Amino acid sequence: MSSIAIRGGHILDPSQGLDIVADLLIVEGRIAAVGPDAGADVREVIDASGLLVLPGLVDIHCHLREPGLEHKETIETGALAAVRGGFTTVCCMPNTEPPLDSAPTIRWLQGRVSQVGLVRVLPIACVTRGRRGKELADLIELAEAGAVAFSDDGEPVAEPQLLRLALQYASVLGLPIVEHCEDKSLSAGGVMHEGWVATRLGLKGIPPAAEEAAVARAIALCAETGGRLHLAHISTAGSVGWLRLAKAQGIPISAEVTPHHLCLTHEIIMGEGGVPGGLLYDTNAKVNPPLRPRADADACVAALAEGAIDCIATDHAPHSVEEKLCEFDLAAFGISSLETALALCLSLVHQGRVSLGRLIEAMTIGPVRALGLHRHVPGLGTLAVGAPGDVTIVDPEREWRVEPDCFASKGKNTPLAGRTLRGKVVCTIYGGKVVWKE
């Protein structure tokens, strides 16, 4: 019988209100005991003295690029990046080639994930065929094949009647629609936030209204249909306002925010923002939705701290060097973020802006609740007895320098290169097996 004992760690499980220094025992891939002297006679022991012992982190928004875009990332390299970042469960987005819009494609993905075996990968399937926004994909068939949610991520469902119909199906299936909220008539041609930085750099901006108008529309359709709506990567104070209003009215809605929208601002594209040797026109900071001003980031931090924003999601978007090493207007949108997400977010804890418990909640049980993943994997995001043996061990005080060339991900595209972060994942356990250890 395979067993691992984790000794003397600071065990933190927000889902159970657990905040103790104790031992943890994993037997046959599941949590078997938590408490003093758990697994005292086990041979495989990990000394976690002075370290945080957390439920395996859960990311409900990442891009693994396979099939079809393996020059950016593969399931294997993305999984390696995930475990180095402390993630044991990730939800992959459907904007692959071909997109995840059919049951055979979903099943192919599941087979490929089983071959890799490093992390749990839960597929998010397309809302529309080919992500073209013309007709609904077969949502029932996709759900039966294992899809945990539906999204045309990277593209909004632009036709209101189609989004309304999708939400009606979602209501019947009990699965959420994950909407990329963007009014493309307002954002067309934009490459960064519309503001003084864009004006100074001579770049076309994307106004906050491009996101906020789409958020308001999606909320209205959610309220009418009763379907579950999840807002992807919200980034503005206005979006936060709509979210608060919707939740106050009892509308079935949840939302995520990314580490970069919490901790970075549009000034970084000018080579500012605290990164050593910052670059002017830094294409690695080009992301959609764009990095916003400090007031928007602060509004997102406050909403996360109080629970109005349900969870943190990485929106890990790896690209090849060639897709970023070019003119800003031509560069791809996206940041490679699985390996820096926890450490970057811990800066909010170190600054006293978000409690440690709330941050861990937002990266474990929060995303599970947002998408209802407990229906698919009971006990996910917790350290409860009987839950999956997914554990992340973190040294919260360890400082390290971000060196993209050392990333496991194929995507080296991060604006954090050269920055020193505080907080390091030192061991990741998935299903009772150590999959990453320094």
N, C-alpha and C positions, 0 to 999 in steps of 0.2 A: 504494500500500500504506500503510494507516494505522499510524502508529507513535507511541508516547509513550516518552520517556526520563525517568526519575526519577533525579536526580543527587545524589550525596553524602549520602544518608540513612542512618540507622542501621537496617539491614535486620534484622528479627527474625522468624524463621520456626521456631517450636518443633518442627514436624513433621520438619524436616531438621537440627535443631541449628544453624541458621544465625543467627549473631549478629555481623554485620560492618558496617563503613561502606563502602558501595560504590554502584554504579549499578545500575539495573534497567531492562530494556527490554521493552516490550509491543508486539507486532506482530500485527495482525489479530485483536485481542481475546484473545491468549494470551501468557503469559510466554515471552519468547524468549531472554533471557540475564540473568544476575545476576553482577556482578563489576566489576572496574576497567574504566572506559571503555566500559561496555556502552551501545550506541546513541550513539556519539560523533558521528555524522553526522546525527542525527535533528533535525528542525526543532522539533517540539513538545516542549519541555523543561520539567520541573517541578523547581525547586530545592528539595531537601528537606534542605539542610544544617541540622544541629542538630535534625532531626525524626525520629520513628520511622516506618519504612515497614513495614507489617504486611500479612499476608493480609487480604482483606476479611472483616470480622467476620460471624459466623453466629449467628443467633438461632433456636432451634428451638421457641420458644413465644411467639407473639404473636397478638393479636386484631385483625384488620383490619376486622371488623364487616360487610363487604359480602359477600353481598347481605343486604338487609333492615333493617340498622341504621345506615344512612348518616348519621343525625343524630349518631352517636358518632364515626364514622371512615369513610373510604372507602379503597379500595385505593390511590388516588392520594395522599391525604394521609398514609396510613400509610407508603407508600413514600418520600415526601419526608422524613418523620420518621426513617425507617430510615437513609437515606443521610446525613442530617445527624448521626446518631449513629454513623456509620462502618460500618453493616451493609450488605452487598451480597447476602446471602441470608437470607431469613426463612421459617420454617414457620408457616403460618397455621392457627389452631385452628378446629374445625368448628362452634362454637356461634353460627352465623348464622341468618337466617330467610329461606328454609328452611335447615336444617342441611346440611352436606356429607355426606349419606348415600346419594347416588346418583351414578352415572357422569355423567349429564347435568349435574348441578350442578357436579361437578368440572371438566368440560370448559368450562362457562360461565365458571368462575373463571379457568381457564387462558387463555381468550380475553381476558378483562378485564385480566389481568396483562400480556398481550402488548401491549395497547393502551397501557398506562402505560409499560412498558419501563424503569423506573428501577432495579429490583432483581429478583433471582431469587426467586420465591415458590413454595415447595413445599407442596402441600396435605396436611394431616393430616385424614383422614376419620373419620367416626363409627364407633364400635364397634357401637352399636345403632341401630335405626331411630328417627329423630327424637330421638336421645339420651334416649329414654324408659326404657331399661333393661329392656325387655320381650322383645325378640327381636333377634338379631344382624342387622346390616346385611349386604349381600352383599359380604363382604370381598374375595373374589376379583375381582369386577367392579370394585370401587373400586381395588384394586391395579393392575389392567389399565388403568384410566383415568388413573393417575399418582399415586395416594396413596402417600406415603412412610412413613406410620405410621397408627395408629388410636387414637382417644381420644374419650371423651365429656366432655372437659374442662369443668370447672364442675360436673359431675356424676360421681360414682364409678359404676362398674359394680357396683351394690349386691348383685346376686344372685350368690353364689359360683359356682354351676354355670355361669352365663353367662360370667363372667370366665374360668373354666377352659376353656370351649369356645373363647372368643376367643383365648386363649393357644395352644391347640392349632392353630387356624387360622394364627396368627402364626408358629408353628414351621414349618409347611408353606410359607408364603409367604416366610419370611425377613424379615418386617417386624415392628417392635416394637409392643407395646401401651403407650401412654403413659397411665398411670393417675393420676387425681386421687384421692389417698388421703384419704378422709374417711368416717368412720362417722357418718352423719347422725342416728342415734339418740342419739349423744353430743354432737353439735354443734348440735342443733336449737334455733333461736332465738338462738344466740350471735352476737355482732357483733364481738368482739375477743378477745384472749387472756384466758383465765381466770386472773386473778392480782390482785395488790393494786391495780393501776391500775383494772381493771374494777370492783372493789369500791368504790374511792373515787369513781368516776364514776357508780356505780349502773347499770352496763351488764352485760348477761348475757354470760358468758364462754364461750369454746370451749376445752375442756381439751386438753392435748397428746395425751392418749389417743385423741382422735377421729382424729388423724392416725396415730399409732403403731400402733393396733390394725389399721387398714386397711393400713398398710405391711406388717405381719407377715403378714396374710392373703394379700396379693398375692404376697409372696415365697414363701410356702408353695405357692401354686398354680403359680408360675413354676417352682419346683424340681420339682414333680410332672410338669409338662407338657413342660418343656424349651423353652417359648416364650420369646421375648425380651421382657423387661419393662423399661420406663423409668419411673422415679418422677418425677412432675412436682413442681416447687417444694417440696422437703422443707424443713422449718423447725425441727425440734426435735432436741435431743441424742439423744432416744430413737430417732428415725428414723435418725439417723446410725449409732447402734449396730446397728440391724437391718441397715442397708446394709453395714457392715463385716463382720458375721457372714456375710451372704449371699455377699459377694465372696470371703471366706476359704474358703467351701465350693464355690467355682467355679460358682455359680448365674449364668446369663446375664442380668445385671441392670446397669443404669446409672441415674444420677440427676443431676438438675439442682438448682441453687439460684438464687434471684433476687438481684439487687443489693440490693434493700431488705431481704431477710431476712439478708443478710450485714452490712449497714451501719446499719440502723435498729432500734430497739426499741420496745416498746409504750409507753414513757414519752412518746414523741412525741405521743401522743393527748392527753396532759395539757398540751401546749404546751411540752414540754421536749425535750431531745435536740439542742441546738445550732443550731436554726433560728431566725434573727432574727424576732422578732414571732410566735413560735409560737402556735398557736391551741388553746384548750381545746375538746375534742370535735372535733378536726380530721377531718372526714369524708374528706379526701384521703389520710389514712393508714389508712383502712378497706380491708382487703384480705383475700382468702381463699386460703391459710391466713393467719391473722392475724400481725402483727408480734409477736415473742416477747421474752422477757427477754434480757439480755446473755449469760447462760450458754449459751442456745440459739444465739444468733448466733455466739458464740465457737466453739462446737462445729462449726458449719457452716463457719466460716472455716478452722479447723484441718483439717477433712476435705477442703476444697477445696485447701488448700495442699499436702497430701500426696497428692492424687489419688484419695482414696476417693470424693468427689463428682466426677463426670466433667466437668461443664461448668456454665457460667453461662447462664441464659436469662432474658429480660427479663420474661416474662408481661405484656407491654404490654397494658393494659386501659383504653382510653380511654372516657370517659363524657361526656355533655353536662353543662353547668353545672347544669341543673335536677336532675340525678340525684345531685349531690353537695351542692348548696346547700339542705340540708334537715336534719331531725332525724337524729341519728346512726343510730338504729335503722332508719330508712327509706332511708338512703343506699345506693347501689350499692357493691359490692365492686370494688376495682381501682385501680391506679396507672398513669398514663401514663408510660412509662419508656424508650422507645427512645432519646430524645435526651439522657438523663442517665446511661445505664447504664455506659458506659465510664468516664466521669469519676468517677462515684461509686465504682466498683470500684477505680480507680487510688488512691483514698485508702488502700486496704489496702496497696498498694505503698509509698506515701509513709510509711506507719506502720511499714514493715518486717515486716508480718505475712504477706504473700504475695509471692513473687518476681515480677518483671515478666514473665519468661519463662513462669512457670506461669499467670499471669493471662491472657496472650495465648493460650496453649494452650487455656485454658478457654473462650475466646471465639472460637476459630477451628477448629482441628482437633479439639478435644475434643467439641464438639457434633456434628461430622461423624461421628466414630467412634461416638458414643452411639447415633445413629439409623441408622448405616450409610448415610449420604448419598452416600458415594463411589461406591456402586453406581449412583446416579442421575446424579451429576455427577462424573466422574473428575477427580481433582486438586483438588477443592474443599477450601478451608481451608488451602492451601499456596501457596508462591511457587515451586514446582518448575517447571523448564522444561517447557512444554506444558500447564501448568495454566491454568484460566481467568484472564484478566487482571483480577482483582478485587483492588484494593489500597486500603488505608486509611492515610492519612498523618496523624500525630498530633503535636501539640506537647505533650509531657508536663508542661511547666512552666507553661503558660499558665493563668492564673486567669480565671474568668468567673462571672458571677452568674446564677443560674437565674431566668429571667423567663418564666413559663408563657405569658403573652400573646404571646410571640415564638415559641412552638413552631410547627412546621409541622403537627404533629398537631392534629386537632380537639379531642383530649382535653387539657385544661389541668389535669387532676386530679393534682397532685403535691404531696407534703408537703415538697418541697425548695425551694419558692418562697422566694426571698431568700437562699438559701445560696450561698456562694462555693465553687466546685469548682475543682480543679487538674488540668488535662489537657483538651485541646480537639482535636476532629477538625477539621482544616483542609482536607482534600481527600479525596473518595471517588471511586474509579474502578471502574466496573462494566463488565466485558467490553471493556476497553480504551477506554472512554469516560468522560470526567470528568462525573459526575452531581451532584457537590457540591463547591464550592470557595469559601472565604471570599474 
